[in-house]
Amino acid sequence: MDEGFYLTIPYRLIQGDCLLVDEWHVSQLAGFLLIPVLKLYLLVFRSTEGIYLAFRYIYLCFLGATTVVSYMILRKRDQKLAVLACMIFFMFTPNYVKLLNYNSIGLMGVWLSVVLMLTQTRFVRTKYVILGVLLAVVVLCNPYMALLYFLYTIICMTGNFSGLIPGRNIHPDGAEAGLYQERAGRGISRKGKSYLALKHGCL
C-alpha cells in the first residue's frame, strides 16, 4: 500500500497533474524529488513493470552513497565512531519501507546536514550552499522542517555577532580564525599606538 502511494504522486506529476491543485496530501512535495528518477526508469524500460523492486535497489544505492560520503567526512574526527555511526544509519529504515519516499529522503538530508555542520573545511561557502540545498530537500519532504532553517539561521547570526569580539576563535575554519585574530591584533595594536600618541601629545 505505502510503496504504491510513494510512486503514485511522481507518476501522476509526469502524466500532467499539478502540485497543490490535483493533490492535497501533505507529502506531495516529496514527489517532485522523485520525478527525475522515475522519468529515467520509464525512459529506459518504457513501462512500470518491476518498478517497485527496481526502486528498492535504487533506494539501497542512495542509502549506500549517503553512508559512504558521511563516513569519509566523519572519519577525520574519529574513525571508530564514524564506523559505528554510519553502520547504525545504514541499518535503519523508516517504517520498514525500503523505498525512496518523504521519510527516507528526509532522513538522508537531515543526516548529511548534521554531518556537514560538524565539518571543518576551507570551502565554507560551498559547505553552506550544500547545506542550503539539503535543507530545501528536507523541507520538501516535511514542510514543518522549515522551522529548522529559521533556528539554524538564528544560530549563525548569533555566531556572527559573537565574532565581533576581537581574537575570539569562533570560526569553523582554522585558517579564517587565524586571519581574523591577526586582523584583530592589528586593530588593537593601532589603538594602542594612538592612545600612547594622545597621552604624550604627539598628535
C-alpha positions as CSV (number, residue, x, y, z in Angstrom):
1,M,0.0,0.0,0.0
2,D,2.6,2.5,1.1
3,E,5.1,1.6,-1.7
4,G,2.4,2.2,-4.3
5,F,1.4,5.5,-2.8
6,Y,5.0,6.8,-2.8
7,L,5.4,6.3,-6.5
8,T,1.9,7.3,-7.5
9,I,2.4,11.0,-6.9
10,P,5.5,11.4,-9.1
11,Y,3.9,9.3,-11.7
12,R,0.8,11.5,-11.7
13,L,3.0,14.6,-12.0
14,I,4.7,13.1,-15.0
15,Q,1.3,12.4,-16.5
16,G,0.4,16.1,-16.2
17,D,-1.1,16.6,-12.7
18,C,-0.1,19.7,-10.7
19,L,1.2,20.0,-7.2
20,L,-1.2,21.6,-4.7
21,V,-4.0,21.6,-7.2
22,D,-4.7,18.0,-8.2
23,E,-3.3,16.6,-4.9
24,W,-4.0,17.6,-1.3
25,H,-1.8,15.2,0.7
26,V,0.9,17.0,2.8
27,S,3.7,14.7,1.5
28,Q,3.1,15.6,-2.2
29,L,6.1,17.9,-2.4
30,A,8.5,15.0,-2.0
31,G,7.1,13.6,-5.2
32,F,8.8,16.4,-7.0
33,L,12.1,15.0,-6.0
34,L,11.3,11.5,-7.4
35,I,10.3,12.8,-10.9
36,P,13.9,12.6,-12.4
37,V,14.5,9.1,-11.1
38,L,11.0,7.9,-12.3
39,K,11.4,9.6,-15.7
40,L,14.7,7.9,-16.2
41,Y,13.3,4.5,-15.3
42,L,10.3,5.0,-17.7
43,L,12.7,6.2,-20.4
44,V,14.9,3.0,-20.1
45,F,12.2,0.3,-19.6
46,R,9.2,2.1,-21.2
47,S,6.8,0.6,-18.7
48,T,6.1,0.4,-14.9
49,E,6.7,-3.4,-14.8
50,G,9.0,-4.3,-11.9
51,I,9.2,-0.7,-10.8
52,Y,8.8,-1.4,-7.0
53,L,11.7,-3.9,-7.0
54,A,13.9,-1.5,-9.0
55,F,13.2,1.4,-6.7
56,R,14.2,-0.8,-3.7
57,Y,17.6,-1.2,-5.4
58,I,17.7,2.5,-6.2
59,Y,17.0,3.2,-2.5
60,L,19.9,1.0,-1.4
61,C,22.2,2.8,-3.9
62,F,21.2,6.2,-2.5
63,L,21.5,5.0,1.1
64,G,24.9,3.4,0.4
65,A,26.2,6.6,-1.2
66,T,25.0,8.7,1.7
67,T,26.7,6.4,4.2
68,V,30.0,6.4,2.3
69,V,30.0,10.2,2.0
70,S,29.2,10.7,5.6
71,Y,31.9,8.2,6.7
72,M,34.5,9.9,4.6
73,I,33.7,13.2,6.3
74,L,33.3,11.8,9.9
75,R,36.4,9.7,9.9
76,K,38.5,12.9,10.1
77,R,37.2,13.4,13.6
78,D,37.2,9.8,14.9
79,Q,37.4,6.7,12.6
80,K,35.9,4.2,15.1
81,L,32.9,6.4,16.0
82,A,32.4,7.2,12.3
83,V,32.2,3.5,11.5
84,L,29.7,2.9,14.4
85,A,27.5,5.9,13.5
86,C,27.4,5.1,9.8
87,M,26.6,1.5,10.4
88,I,23.6,2.5,12.6
89,F,22.4,4.9,10.0
90,F,22.8,2.3,7.2
91,M,20.8,-0.3,9.1
92,F,17.9,1.9,10.0
93,T,14.9,2.1,7.6
94,P,11.9,4.4,8.4
95,N,8.7,2.4,8.7
96,Y,10.5,-0.7,7.3
97,V,9.8,0.6,3.8
98,K,13.0,0.3,1.7
99,L,12.0,2.8,-0.9
100,L,12.7,6.4,-1.7
101,N,10.0,8.5,-0.1
102,Y,9.5,11.5,2.1
103,N,10.7,9.7,5.2
104,S,13.9,8.1,3.8
105,I,14.9,11.1,1.7
106,G,14.2,13.5,4.5
107,L,16.3,11.3,6.9
108,M,19.2,11.3,4.5
109,G,19.0,15.0,4.1
110,V,19.0,15.6,7.9
111,W,21.8,13.1,8.4
112,L,24.1,14.8,5.8
113,S,23.2,18.2,7.1
114,V,24.3,17.3,10.6
115,V,27.5,15.7,9.3
116,L,28.3,18.9,7.3
117,M,27.6,21.1,10.3
118,L,30.2,19.1,12.3
119,T,32.8,19.5,9.5
120,Q,35.7,22.0,9.4
121,T,36.6,22.9,5.9
122,R,38.3,25.7,4.0
123,F,35.4,25.8,1.5
124,V,33.0,27.5,3.8
125,R,30.8,29.0,1.1
126,T,30.5,25.7,-0.7
127,K,29.6,24.0,2.5
128,Y,26.8,26.4,3.2
129,V,25.4,26.1,-0.3
130,I,25.3,22.4,0.1
131,L,23.6,22.8,3.5
132,G,21.0,25.1,1.9
133,V,20.2,22.5,-0.8
134,L,19.9,19.7,1.8
135,L,17.7,21.8,4.0
136,A,15.5,22.6,1.0
137,V,15.2,18.8,0.2
138,V,14.3,18.2,3.9
139,V,11.6,20.9,3.8
140,L,10.1,19.4,0.6
141,C,9.9,16.0,2.4
142,N,8.5,17.6,5.6
143,P,7.3,21.2,5.4
144,Y,7.4,21.5,9.2
145,M,11.2,21.3,9.0
146,A,11.3,24.8,7.7
147,L,11.4,25.7,11.4
148,L,14.9,24.1,11.5
149,Y,16.1,26.5,8.8
150,F,15.0,29.5,10.9
151,L,16.6,28.0,14.0
152,Y,19.9,27.4,12.1
153,T,19.7,31.0,10.8
154,I,19.4,32.4,14.3
155,I,22.3,30.3,15.5
156,C,24.5,31.5,12.6
157,M,23.5,35.1,13.2
158,T,24.3,34.8,16.9
159,G,27.7,33.3,16.0
160,N,28.4,36.2,13.6
161,F,27.6,38.8,16.3
162,S,29.8,36.9,18.8
163,G,32.6,37.2,16.2
164,L,32.8,40.9,16.8
165,I,34.8,40.1,19.9
166,P,38.5,40.6,18.9
167,G,40.7,37.5,19.0
168,R,37.9,35.0,19.7
169,N,38.2,31.8,17.7
170,I,34.6,31.1,16.7
171,H,35.1,30.3,13.0
172,P,34.7,26.8,11.8
173,D,37.7,27.2,9.6
174,G,41.1,27.4,11.3
175,A,42.6,29.5,8.6
176,E,39.9,32.0,8.8
177,A,40.2,32.1,12.6
178,G,43.9,32.8,12.3
179,L,43.3,35.6,9.8
180,Y,40.6,37.1,12.0
181,Q,42.8,37.0,15.1
182,E,45.7,38.6,13.1
183,R,43.4,41.4,11.9
184,A,42.0,41.9,15.4
185,G,45.6,42.0,16.8
186,R,46.5,44.7,14.2
187,G,43.4,46.7,15.3
188,I,44.3,46.5,18.9
189,S,48.0,47.4,18.1
190,R,46.8,50.5,16.2
191,K,44.5,51.6,19.0
192,G,47.4,51.2,21.5
193,K,49.7,53.4,19.4
194,S,47.0,56.0,19.0
195,Y,46.5,56.0,22.8
196,L,50.2,56.4,23.5
197,A,50.4,59.2,21.0
198,L,47.5,61.1,22.6
199,K,49.0,60.5,26.0
200,H,52.3,62.1,25.1
201,G,50.8,64.8,23.0
202,C,52.3,63.6,19.7
203,L,49.2,64.1,17.6
